[in-house]
Amino acid sequence: MGMNSAGSGGGGGRRGRRRAGVMAEINVTPMVDVMLVLLIIFMVSAPMLTVGVPLDLPQTQAKSLEQDKNPLTLSVNLKGQVFLNETEIGLEDLVPKLKAITEARSGMDERIFVRGDKKVDYGTVMKVMGRLSAAGFRRVALVTEVDQG
C-alpha cells in the first residue's frame, strides 16, 4: 500500500516533466489540393492535344499501341483525300515522300499509322495500305478509338 501512495502522488515524479512525443503524421490536405489542381489542368488540356485531321474513327476493343517519338500518320477523310500528318498529299506522291522521310529519320523500320474515317470507302484505305506494302513498309498500323460500351 505504501507503494501506491508514493507513485500516485503529484510529488514531482517524471510524469509532470514529460514532453509530447514526436508527431509522425503526414498532413494530406496540401497534397490533395495539388492533385485536384493537376487533375483540372489535365482535363482542360487533354482535348487540345488531339493531332491531325478531324475524323470519325471506328471503335474497337483492341488495346492501344506504344507511341513512337513522332510517328508518321496517314489520314484518309470522307472525300478520299490523303494527309501525311497534317499536310494533304496525292497518292502518286505518297511513296516517294514517305521514303525520303524514313531515310532521313532511321530507315524503313519506321512505324506508320493509318487513320480512316469510318464512313470512308474501304477501297480508298486499302489503296493507301497497298501502296505502303508495295513500297516495302512493313510496320503499318490502323488507328481506331476504344469502344466505350
C-alpha positions as CSV (number, residue, x, y, z in Angstrom):
1,M,0.0,0.0,0.0
2,G,2.9,2.3,0.6
3,M,4.0,2.0,-3.0
4,N,0.6,3.0,-4.3
5,S,0.5,6.2,-2.4
6,A,4.0,7.3,-3.4
7,G,3.5,6.5,-7.1
8,S,0.2,8.2,-7.4
9,G,1.1,11.4,-5.6
10,G,1.9,14.5,-7.5
11,G,5.2,14.9,-5.8
12,G,7.3,15.9,-8.8
13,G,7.9,12.5,-10.4
14,R,8.7,12.0,-14.1
15,R,5.1,12.4,-15.1
16,G,5.0,16.1,-14.8
17,R,8.1,16.8,-16.9
18,R,7.4,14.6,-19.9
19,R,7.5,16.2,-23.3
20,A,5.0,15.5,-26.0
21,G,6.2,12.8,-28.4
22,V,7.3,13.5,-32.0
23,M,4.4,13.8,-34.3
24,A,4.9,11.5,-37.3
25,E,1.7,12.1,-39.2
26,I,1.6,13.5,-42.7
27,N,-0.7,16.4,-43.5
28,V,-2.6,15.1,-46.5
29,T,-4.6,18.2,-47.3
30,P,-2.0,20.1,-49.3
31,M,-1.2,17.0,-51.3
32,V,-4.9,16.6,-52.2
33,D,-5.2,20.2,-53.2
34,V,-2.2,19.9,-55.6
35,M,-3.6,16.7,-57.1
36,L,-7.0,18.3,-57.7
37,V,-5.4,21.3,-59.4
38,L,-3.3,18.9,-61.6
39,L,-6.5,16.9,-62.5
40,I,-8.3,20.0,-63.6
41,I,-5.3,21.2,-65.7
42,F,-5.1,17.8,-67.5
43,M,-8.8,17.7,-68.0
44,V,-8.7,21.1,-69.7
45,S,-5.6,20.5,-71.8
46,A,-6.3,16.9,-73.0
47,P,-8.8,17.9,-75.7
48,M,-6.3,20.4,-77.1
49,L,-3.7,17.6,-77.6
50,T,-5.6,15.9,-80.4
51,V,-3.4,16.0,-83.5
52,G,-4.3,15.8,-87.2
53,V,-7.3,15.9,-89.5
54,P,-10.6,15.6,-87.7
55,L,-12.0,12.1,-88.4
56,D,-14.8,10.0,-87.1
57,L,-12.7,6.9,-86.3
58,P,-14.3,3.4,-85.8
59,Q,-14.2,1.9,-82.3
60,T,-12.7,-1.4,-81.3
61,Q,-11.9,-3.4,-78.2
62,A,-8.2,-3.6,-79.1
63,K,-5.6,-2.2,-76.8
64,S,-3.6,0.8,-77.8
65,L,-0.1,0.6,-79.3
66,E,3.1,2.0,-77.9
67,Q,3.7,5.5,-79.0
68,D,6.8,6.3,-81.1
69,K,8.5,9.7,-80.7
70,N,6.9,11.3,-83.8
71,P,5.0,8.7,-85.7
72,L,4.1,9.1,-89.3
73,T,0.4,9.3,-89.6
74,L,-1.6,8.9,-92.8
75,S,-5.2,10.1,-92.7
76,V,-8.0,9.5,-95.2
77,N,-11.0,11.7,-94.9
78,L,-14.6,11.3,-96.2
79,K,-13.7,13.0,-99.5
80,G,-10.9,10.4,-100.1
81,Q,-8.2,13.0,-99.6
82,V,-4.9,11.6,-98.1
83,F,-3.0,13.6,-95.5
84,L,0.6,12.9,-94.3
85,N,0.5,14.1,-90.7
86,E,-1.5,17.3,-91.4
87,T,-0.4,18.0,-95.0
88,E,-2.6,16.9,-97.9
89,I,-0.6,14.7,-100.3
90,G,-1.6,13.0,-103.6
91,L,-1.5,9.1,-103.8
92,E,1.2,9.3,-106.5
93,D,3.5,11.5,-104.3
94,L,2.9,9.3,-101.1
95,V,5.6,6.7,-101.5
96,P,8.5,8.9,-102.6
97,K,7.7,11.4,-99.8
98,L,7.5,8.6,-97.2
99,K,10.7,7.0,-98.4
100,A,12.5,10.4,-98.1
101,I,11.2,11.0,-94.6
102,T,12.0,7.5,-93.3
103,E,15.5,7.6,-94.8
104,A,16.1,10.9,-93.1
105,R,14.9,9.5,-89.8
106,S,16.0,6.0,-89.3
107,G,15.3,3.7,-92.2
108,M,12.4,1.5,-93.4
109,D,11.7,0.2,-89.9
110,E,9.5,3.3,-89.2
111,R,6.0,2.7,-87.9
112,I,3.3,4.3,-90.0
113,F,-0.2,4.8,-88.5
114,V,-3.2,4.8,-91.0
115,R,-6.3,6.7,-89.9
116,G,-9.5,6.5,-91.9
117,D,-12.9,7.9,-91.2
118,K,-15.3,5.1,-90.5
119,K,-17.6,6.2,-93.4
120,V,-14.8,6.4,-96.0
121,D,-14.7,4.0,-98.8
122,Y,-12.9,0.8,-97.8
123,G,-11.2,0.6,-101.2
124,T,-9.5,4.0,-100.6
125,V,-7.9,3.0,-97.4
126,M,-6.8,-0.3,-98.9
127,K,-5.3,1.6,-101.9
128,V,-3.2,3.6,-99.4
129,M,-2.2,0.5,-97.5
130,G,-1.4,-1.4,-100.7
131,R,1.0,1.3,-101.9
132,L,2.7,1.3,-98.5
133,S,3.1,-2.5,-98.6
134,A,4.4,-2.5,-102.2
135,A,6.9,0.2,-101.2
136,G,8.4,-2.1,-98.5
137,F,6.8,-0.5,-95.4
138,R,6.0,-3.5,-93.1
139,R,5.2,-1.7,-89.8
140,V,1.7,-0.3,-90.8
141,A,-0.9,0.0,-88.1
142,L,-4.6,1.0,-88.3
143,V,-5.7,3.6,-85.7
144,T,-9.1,3.3,-84.0
145,E,-10.8,4.7,-80.9
146,V,-11.5,2.5,-77.9
147,D,-15.1,1.3,-77.7
148,Q,-16.8,2.8,-74.7
149,G,-19.6,0.2,-74.5
